Amino acid sequence: MENDEEKDYLEKRIQMAGEFARLEAKIYGTYVVYMDEYEGLVREFPDGTIVKIR
């Protein structure tokens, strides 16, 4: 049971970090780089535009 709680906590923290990064990108007019579900690198701009890097 403890592992499930730790996993849930970690997943929530990761999600919050991503949301914070998007908010900062919007404030500073930059973009966020991350791996999409197909393991490709993408840039996500504050207006919602997503550009594949590779």
Secondary structure, 3 states (H helix, E strand, C coil): CHHHHHHHHHHHHHHHHHHHHHHHHHHHCCCEEEECCCCCEEEECCCCCEEECC
